[in-house]
């Protein structure tokens, strides 16, 4: 579903991403991990059109999307969340999800036909879709709450609901459990599995190694902008290069 080929990004003399190649199969849950500064979020920004690569290409469903603007990628089915809460804090929980639904709806068109039955029906369909998503992420009871009043874990779940409202085929989650307590983390893991079971491919950047190892079927490990390992959790857990990257151990010294 997703393929990066020789992806690179330089900021002056810094190689934030250096010749990265990876593939994401349809229906999978893939983790992208690495120490701080490894280049993980930069990869997300390159894939989702936030940045243009210095070199390399990105393909989505067989189509070259290198440099495609984020809004156009959303319409193609490639959607991301962010580390920070990108929520309309002074709007209700339901209104936040309705904004996500607007990407796929024809409400804007029908509202040009002021007061028409078509406009009313379309509004009702969009509202029903938003409410269904709130039930799915277990936030239906909070639909009239202001987003800023939600507990932190619920704000993260709302971010997922907004992403799902755009009907993604591939959802890229940037540190979905950062700052969460164990209970919130377990809840997010269950939610991500349920999203995946409904047919959405998932890519996750996360620092919580235990979370990634339990959730992901394939893991790509980066360090200093390069891919240093790739494979299932058991292989990654015992890979000497991965251990060295996280513990700061010199592999040559270990040998």
C-alpha distance (Angstrom), angle and dihedral (degrees) to the residues before:
residue distance angle dihedral
X1 . . .
X2 3.80 . .
X3 3.79 128.9 .
X4 3.79 130.9 176.7
X5 3.80 117.4 -166.9
X6 3.79 121.1 -163.2
X7 3.79 91.9 -28.6
X8 3.80 114.2 -171.7
X9 3.78 136.9 170.2
X10 3.78 126.7 -175.0
X11 3.78 127.1 -168.8
X12 3.77 102.7 -166.9
X13 3.80 104.9 -56.7
X14 3.82 93.7 -16.4
X15 3.82 117.7 102.6
X16 3.80 99.5 -152.2
X17 3.82 90.0 172.4
X18 3.78 119.3 17.9
X19 3.82 120.5 -166.9
X20 3.81 96.8 -40.1
X21 3.80 118.8 179.2
X22 3.78 123.7 -179.2
X23 3.79 141.7 149.5
X24 3.79 131.4 -147.3
X25 3.79 116.8 -158.5
X26 3.79 121.5 -143.2
X27 3.79 112.6 -92.2
X28 3.80 95.4 17.0
X29 3.80 133.3 124.3
X30 3.81 108.1 -137.9
X31 3.80 126.0 -174.9
X32 3.80 123.7 -149.6
X33 3.79 109.4 -161.7
X34 3.79 141.5 162.6
X35 3.80 141.9 131.2
X36 3.80 121.4 -65.1
X37 3.80 110.0 -66.0
X38 3.81 93.8 21.4
X39 3.82 91.9 127.4
X40 3.79 100.8 -107.3
X41 3.79 99.1 132.9
X42 3.80 90.2 42.7
X43 3.81 87.8 58.1
X44 3.81 89.2 52.9
X45 3.80 90.1 49.6
X46 3.81 91.5 50.3
X47 3.80 94.5 47.7
X48 3.80 94.3 46.3
X49 3.79 97.2 45.7
X50 3.81 98.4 -107.5
X51 3.83 87.9 119.3
X52 3.79 133.9 22.6
X53 3.81 114.8 -127.3
X54 3.80 121.9 -117.1
X55 3.80 86.8 -139.6
X56 3.79 139.7 -7.0
X57 3.79 136.4 48.1
X58 3.79 139.6 -97.9
X59 3.81 122.6 -148.7
X60 3.80 126.9 -169.0
X61 3.81 119.6 -168.6
X62 3.80 88.2 -15.9
X63 3.79 94.2 -52.4
X64 3.80 122.8 115.5
X65 3.81 106.9 -120.3
X66 3.82 101.1 167.8
X67 3.81 107.7 149.0
X68 3.81 94.6 0.8
X69 3.84 110.1 152.3
X70 3.82 115.3 -103.6
X71 3.81 94.7 -116.9
X72 3.81 91.4 56.1
X73 3.81 90.4 47.9
X74 3.79 90.2 53.8
X75 3.80 89.2 55.6
X76 3.82 88.5 50.8
X77 3.81 90.1 53.7
X78 3.82 102.8 -100.1
X79 3.81 111.0 122.6
X80 3.80 134.9 167.7
X81 3.77 138.5 -166.1
X82 3.81 123.7 -147.0
X83 3.80 136.3 -126.9
X84 3.78 90.2 -117.7
X85 3.78 121.6 59.9
X86 3.80 106.1 -93.9
X87 3.79 94.8 -167.3
X88 3.77 134.4 133.6
X89 3.79 91.5 -116.6
X90 3.80 96.7 -169.5
X91 3.80 92.9 49.3
X92 3.78 125.7 80.9
X93 3.78 123.2 -97.4
X94 3.81 89.7 -108.3
X95 3.81 92.7 49.0
X96 3.80 89.7 53.2
X97 3.80 91.5 56.6
X98 3.80 92.0 43.5
X99 3.81 88.0 58.9
X100 3.80 89.0 56.2
X101 3.80 91.4 48.1
X102 3.81 90.0 54.6
X103 3.83 89.9 75.8
X104 3.81 90.5 68.6
X105 3.79 101.2 28.9
X106 3.78 131.8 91.7
X107 3.78 92.2 -142.0
X108 3.79 92.7 115.5
X109 3.78 90.8 56.3
X110 3.78 96.2 44.6
X111 3.78 93.1 47.2
X112 3.78 85.7 65.2
X113 3.80 84.6 68.5
X114 3.79 92.5 63.7
X115 3.77 113.2 -146.3
X116 3.82 95.1 -1.0
X117 3.78 121.6 149.3
X118 3.79 88.9 -124.4
X119 3.79 90.5 58.3
X120 3.80 91.9 50.2
X121 3.79 92.8 48.8
X122 3.79 92.3 48.2
X123 3.80 91.4 49.3
X124 3.79 89.6 51.6
X125 3.80 92.4 50.5
X126 3.79 92.1 50.6
X127 3.80 91.5 48.3
X128 3.81 91.2 49.7
X129 3.80 90.0 50.8
X130 3.81 91.4 50.4
X131 3.79 92.4 49.3
X132 3.80 91.2 48.6
X133 3.79 89.7 54.6
X134 3.80 91.9 49.1
X135 3.79 89.2 53.2
X136 3.80 89.0 49.3
X137 3.82 93.4 54.7
X138 3.83 91.0 39.5
X139 3.79 96.0 -114.4
X140 3.80 100.2 111.7
X141 3.81 92.3 110.0
X142 3.82 89.6 57.1
X143 3.80 96.6 48.0
X144 3.82 94.0 118.6
X145 3.82 95.7 43.8
X146 3.79 119.5 105.8
X147 3.80 109.0 -104.6
X148 3.80 91.9 -124.6
X149 3.82 90.6 60.2
X150 3.81 94.7 59.3
X151 3.81 119.7 105.0
X152 3.80 112.3 -102.7
X153 3.80 95.7 -103.1
X154 3.79 91.0 50.0
X155 3.80 90.3 50.8
X156 3.80 88.2 56.1
X157 3.80 90.5 50.0
X158 3.80 89.0 49.9
X159 3.80 88.6 53.9
X160 3.80 88.6 55.6
X161 3.81 90.6 48.9
X162 3.81 90.7 52.4
X163 3.80 89.3 50.7
X164 3.81 91.6 49.1
X165 3.80 90.4 49.6
X166 3.81 88.2 70.1
X167 3.84 88.9 59.3
X168 3.81 97.4 -122.1
X169 3.77 124.8 -164.7
X170 3.81 89.5 -165.1
X171 3.81 120.3 31.4
X172 3.80 118.2 -167.4
X173 3.81 113.5 -159.7
X174 3.81 117.6 -161.4
X175 3.83 109.1 -154.4
X176 3.82 95.8 -33.6
X177 3.83 94.6 -179.7
X178 3.82 100.6 38.7
X179 3.80 109.0 140.0
X180 3.80 94.6 7.2
X181 3.78 126.3 133.9
X182 3.85 119.1 -124.6
X183 3.81 93.9 -94.0
X184 3.81 92.6 51.0
X185 3.81 90.5 45.5
X186 3.81 92.2 52.9
X187 3.80 90.1 48.5
X188 3.81 91.5 51.8
X189 3.82 91.1 49.3
X190 3.80 90.0 54.0
X191 3.81 90.8 47.9
X192 3.81 93.0 50.6
X193 3.81 91.1 50.0
X194 3.80 89.9 51.2
X195 3.81 91.0 49.8
X196 3.79 89.4 50.7
X197 3.82 92.1 47.3
X198 3.81 88.5 57.7
X199 3.80 89.1 61.3
X200 3.81 104.6 -91.2
X201 3.80 117.4 133.5
X202 3.81 112.3 -134.6
X203 3.81 134.2 -151.4
X204 3.82 116.3 -175.0
X205 3.81 131.2 -166.4
X206 3.78 109.0 -165.2
X207 3.81 141.7 151.5
X208 3.81 94.8 -152.3
X209 3.81 99.9 96.3
X210 3.80 95.2 -171.3
X211 3.81 90.2 53.5
X212 3.81 92.7 49.8
X213 3.80 94.9 44.9
X214 3.80 92.1 52.7
X215 3.79 96.5 41.3
X216 3.81 107.7 39.0
X217 3.78 129.5 72.0
X218 3.80 93.6 -163.0
X219 3.79 128.3 27.1
X220 3.81 130.6 -163.3
X221 3.80 116.0 -160.6
X222 3.81 123.4 -155.6
X223 3.78 132.6 -170.2
X224 3.81 126.9 176.7
X225 3.80 90.3 -7.5
X226 3.82 96.2 -53.7
X227 3.78 132.6 102.9
X228 3.82 107.8 -114.2
X229 3.81 100.9 172.4
X230 3.80 142.2 7.2
X231 3.78 133.0 -176.0
X232 3.82 146.1 77.9
X233 3.82 120.1 -30.3
X234 3.82 96.6 -99.3
X235 3.79 91.9 55.5
X236 3.80 93.8 44.3
X237 3.81 92.8 48.5
X238 3.80 91.3 59.6
X239 3.80 100.0 35.3
X240 3.85 109.5 124.1
X241 3.81 92.7 -144.9
X242 3.80 91.0 53.7
X243 3.79 92.9 47.4
X244 3.81 90.0 49.1
X245 3.82 92.4 49.3
X246 3.79 94.2 51.6
X247 3.79 98.2 39.0
X248 3.79 96.6 39.0
X249 3.81 91.8 -120.4
X250 3.79 121.2 154.5
X251 3.82 106.4 -121.8
X252 3.81 91.8 -151.7
X253 3.79 89.5 53.6
X254 3.79 90.1 49.5
X255 3.79 90.9 52.2
